């Protein structure tokens, strides 16, 4: 009984692994949104610091570049 469960589990793991593929994309879009106005400090920081910093790091550390 235990061997049967082990075999079934291993078979499921192998089948699951075979079905996995790596994600590939020429372009990626990173989006950030807020329902609050720019007057809120955290919204202003997201627009003026966080988004440019993430874009810069993605460009530096990956092959993806900032799109239009």
HUMO-V79990 format. One record per pair of residues at least 12 apart in sequence whose C-alpha atoms are under 8 Angstrom apart, sorted by the first residue. I is the first residue (numbers start at 1). J is the second residue. D is the distance in whole Angstrom. If there is no record, write none. Layout:
# HUMO-V79990
{{I:J:D} {I:J:D}}
This chain:
# HUMO-V79990
{{26:64:7} {27:64:7} {27:65:8} {27:67:7} {28:64:7} {29:67:8} {32:51:8}}
